[in-house]
Amino acid sequence: MSSFVYILGSTGNGGPRTYVGWTTDLEARLATHNSGKGAKSTRGRSWALLYAECYQNRGEAMSREWHLKRDRKLRKALLSIL
């Protein structure tokens, strides 16, 4: 089963923010975040998908997620497209 790593962006209250996660269904996960039922840190904001990568398994996706969470330069650059 394919897994995805994604970066979301929001310019809501408190300034611009990014969120990095992984999932097996990008559309459903984005809808969950925007409905207020996603991760605690994403509640109360409107999110847009900024970036996504596809992997063959969960382990690869989780490893890449770990690296993307630490790549603040990339995340800041992606916010400029909002």
N, C-alpha and C positions, 0 to 999 in steps of 0.2 A: 504494500500500500504506500502510495506517495505521501510525503510529508512536506510541509512548507515552512519556511522561516519568513517572517514578515516584519516590516517596520511601519508603524502607524504614526501619523502626525496630527497635532491639534493646535489651534491658536486660541483656545478658549481662555477663560478666567485664569489669572496667574501666569500668563505668558505662554510662549510656544513650548510644546513638549513632544517628545517621541516615546514610543513604547515598542519594545522588541518582544516577539513571542514566536511560538511554533504551533502548527495545527495540521490536521489532515483535510480540512475544508475551509478555505480562505473566506468565501462569501458568508458562510454561516458564522464564522468567528468574528468577522467585522460587524455583522449584524448584532451579535451578542454584546460586543464592546459598546456599540452605539445605543443599545437598549438599556444600558446601565447594569447588566448582569454579568459583565466580564470581570476582569481582574479589578481589585479594589482601587488601584491607582488610575484606572481608566474611567471610573464612574463620574458622571456629571459633565462630560465633555463630548463633543462631536468629533469623530475620528475619520481620517482619510487614509487609504492605503498609499504609502509612499514607495515601497520597495518590497519585492518578494523573490524568493529563490525556491526551487523545487528539488527535493532529494528523494532517493529511493526508499529510505527507511528512517525511522524515528531517531535512531542514534546519531546519524549524520546531521539531521536537522537540529537536534539538541546541541550538538557540538558547535555548529555554526552559530546558533543563537547565542551561546556563551561568548563567542568571539565578537559578534555584532554588538552585544551589550557593552562591550569595553571599547568599541570604536566610536568615540564621541565626535571625532572629526567627520566621519561619514554621516552620522546622524544629524549633525549641525548643517552640513551641506544639503541634506535632503529636505530640511525644514525650509530652505529658501525657495522650494518649488510650490509651497502652499499659497 
